[in-house]
Amino acid sequence: MNETRREYLKRIHFVLDFIEKNLDADLSLEYLSEKAHYSPYHFHRVFLTVVNERLNEYINRKRIERIASILLVEPTIPLKDLAYKYGFNSDTSFSRAFKKYYGVSPTTFKSEGKKLLSKIGIEPFSSEKYICSIDNMKQWIKMNTQITVKELPELKLASISHIGEFDKAGTMFERLIAWGHQKKVLDTSDFKAITIYHDNPNVTQTSKLRFSTCVTISESINTDGEIRQITINKGIYAVGQFEIKAEEISKAWKNMCIWVIENGYEFRDGDYFEMYHNDHRTHPEQKFILDICIPLEKTDNSIPDRTGNVDFSDDKEQNVDYHQLIDYLKELKAFFHKEYGTYFKLGNIYQGNPNFSYFSLTTEELKNQKLKFVIILNHKTLCFSICLSGQNKSIRKKYWQMFRESDWNKYHLAESINDSLSIIDQTIIEEPDFSNKRNLTKQIEKESLKFINEVKDILEY
């Protein structure tokens, strides 16, 4: 499990625990997203992706389940009291919601609940269930798309916005194109038709969804009635290329969101949009040829290619992709575990960034000092390095100051502890030969132990 997915599951589990303990409290989207340290828009997207259930539906289900559980053991409690305690504003809304979920009225359940218990079959959320669904997602992605992570340029657009059903989009595009031809402002050299979603359809009711149909323009425009200018800023996006029917677009969006999490990226506040490459009405199967574009946080200047691999084309001749690098790092960790497992405790391999990965080594003594050594593989330069790091920033700062104030300068000291996980570090392999893994592993072993022993001597001194 990569660190990004681990963090998503950690935060969602925290919220699920909080909901479970506070079902009788006000559990608004804004309040829970703050608890998870996400914006409301991103929180609901991540929640649905991980739990596979909309937030409000999940809360209502858990509240009804809680009431049902109480009724099974304390059937004398008035239904009205339970309904109001758990957030239902009227007997009617509570009864309707309860019957929709259990198939019987709360009154019937109150008298026959124990007989119906075996039919309830409430399945709790588990990370295992989420992870198992990943194979299905990967297979669907493989069959239906290629996903690229890349920087998209700024797009200058003329747009018409609408609140409500998406069936108005076709006529909106027709009005835009006719207007653009009349004004002679369409970018005919690189024409693009785009839909920007201003609301998350998983949060906002369909009747209240706001979206904009857009076309690229060659020059800035002034607002002209319903037509105004929108600019999509330059940035990093996950771009999925699809040729699918209209009813599959929602599934494509969901699988794209899962792909973002699974590949260690972070969602970014920005425009989520579709870019169309055909008129689906002229397609023999009425399919849309489109790109789905999800804004991502930029982690480094290195941009992965469409398979999630990093581009090593700068000056390296070796044909090594991301997955091969991770496989080798697993072999390297297994080697250290076999040879030094009684001495070192090894950490998990970090894969949360497409540009580097690492694992840690620590001893009982170092653990007491809250220190660890870390072997790092830079995917862009293909260099291996090792560093001394600390459990947290205050520990790193403490030892960084100690080394800075000493006259010991055998290894590189981090310029500043504010933007570095390293206290001191050393490049141990600059040009690794992955065609001879056995020799490469022995080189890393030799240089790593040299660094570790020399630093340990100084720490003990």
Summary of the structure (lengths in Angstrom):
residues: 461
radius of gyration: 27.7
end to end distance: 38.5
largest distance: 80.6
contacts: 1307
relative contact order: 0.08
helix: 47%
strand: 22%
